[in-house]
Amino acid sequence: MISLTEKAAQHISNYLTKRGKGEGIRLGVKNSGCSGMAYTLEFVDQIQPEDLIFEQHGVKVFVDPKSHVYLDGTELDFVKEGLQEGFKFANPNAKDECGCGESFHV
């Protein structure tokens, strides 16, 4: 399961409204970053047959089965810390993260 905080859902919903289209967002992983794997986020305009779909607070999150193995149980939040703002991933599968929090190791 992938979950969204209310703040993350509101932020995504606002962007989808500004775009004027989209089914939700796709959360995935790719080999990259200083810790081995990096998170990816993109808008979804077309649902793929293999997509796993999680919905919270009226927002859909799409995950491909290969990424889901590394992301199961992850909570996506949107945080503001001082002048910085962005998505924060709470991934129970990550054994280690880089200093910036954008890549992880399982």
C-alpha positions as CSV (number, residue, x, y, z in Angstrom):
1,M,0.0,0.0,0.0
2,I,1.1,3.6,-0.7
3,S,-0.4,6.3,1.4
4,L,-0.7,10.1,1.1
5,T,-0.9,12.6,3.8
6,E,-3.7,15.2,3.5
7,K,-1.0,17.9,2.7
8,A,0.5,15.8,-0.1
9,A,-2.9,15.0,-1.6
10,Q,-3.9,18.7,-1.5
11,H,-0.7,19.7,-3.2
12,I,-1.1,17.1,-5.9
13,S,-4.8,18.0,-6.4
14,N,-3.8,21.7,-6.9
15,Y,-1.3,20.8,-9.6
16,L,-3.7,18.5,-11.4
17,T,-6.3,21.3,-11.4
18,K,-3.7,23.8,-12.8
19,R,-2.7,21.3,-15.5
20,G,-6.4,20.8,-16.4
21,K,-5.9,17.1,-16.9
22,G,-4.5,14.0,-15.3
23,E,-5.7,10.9,-13.5
24,G,-3.2,11.3,-10.6
25,I,0.5,10.8,-10.1
26,R,2.8,7.9,-10.7
27,L,5.3,7.0,-8.0
28,G,8.2,4.8,-9.0
29,V,11.9,4.1,-8.5
30,K,14.9,4.1,-10.8
31,N,18.5,3.1,-10.3
32,S,20.2,6.4,-9.6
33,G,21.3,8.7,-6.8
34,C,24.1,8.4,-4.3
35,S,22.4,5.6,-2.3
36,G,21.4,3.4,-5.3
37,M,17.7,4.1,-6.0
38,A,15.9,7.3,-6.6
39,Y,12.2,8.1,-6.3
40,T,10.3,9.3,-9.4
41,L,7.1,11.3,-9.6
42,E,5.2,12.1,-12.7
43,F,1.6,13.0,-13.7
44,V,-0.5,10.2,-15.1
45,D,-2.7,11.0,-18.1
46,Q,-3.2,7.4,-19.2
47,I,-3.6,4.4,-16.9
48,Q,-1.5,1.3,-17.7
49,P,-3.2,-2.2,-17.4
50,E,-0.5,-3.3,-14.9
51,D,-0.8,-0.3,-12.7
52,L,-1.5,-0.7,-9.0
53,I,-3.8,2.1,-7.9
54,F,-4.0,3.6,-4.4
55,E,-6.4,6.4,-3.6
56,Q,-6.5,8.7,-0.6
57,H,-8.1,12.1,0.0
58,G,-9.5,12.0,-3.5
59,V,-6.1,11.6,-5.2
60,K,-4.9,8.5,-7.1
61,V,-1.3,7.2,-6.9
62,F,-0.3,4.8,-9.6
63,V,2.6,2.3,-9.1
64,D,4.0,-0.3,-11.4
65,P,4.5,-3.7,-9.9
66,K,8.3,-3.7,-10.1
67,S,8.5,-0.4,-8.2
68,H,5.9,-1.5,-5.7
69,V,8.3,-4.1,-4.3
70,Y,10.5,-1.3,-3.1
71,L,7.7,1.2,-2.2
72,D,5.1,-1.0,-0.4
73,G,4.2,0.8,2.9
74,T,5.6,4.2,1.8
75,E,3.8,7.4,2.9
76,L,4.2,10.4,0.8
77,D,4.0,13.8,2.6
78,F,4.5,17.4,1.4
79,V,6.5,19.5,3.9
80,K,7.7,23.0,4.2
81,E,10.9,23.6,6.2
82,G,12.0,27.2,6.3
83,L,12.3,28.3,2.7
84,Q,12.4,24.7,1.4
85,E,9.3,22.7,0.4
86,G,8.8,19.4,-1.3
87,F,7.7,15.8,-1.1
88,K,9.0,13.6,1.7
89,F,9.1,9.8,1.5
90,A,8.7,7.7,4.6
91,N,9.7,4.3,3.1
92,P,9.8,1.4,5.6
93,N,11.8,-0.6,3.1
94,A,14.7,1.8,3.0
95,K,17.7,0.7,5.0
96,D,19.6,3.9,4.3
97,E,19.1,7.2,2.6
98,C,21.4,9.8,1.2
99,G,21.7,13.2,3.0
100,C,19.2,14.9,0.7
101,G,16.5,12.2,1.1
102,E,16.0,11.7,-2.6
103,S,17.7,8.3,-2.9
104,F,17.7,5.2,-0.8
105,H,19.1,1.7,-0.4
106,V,17.1,-1.4,0.4
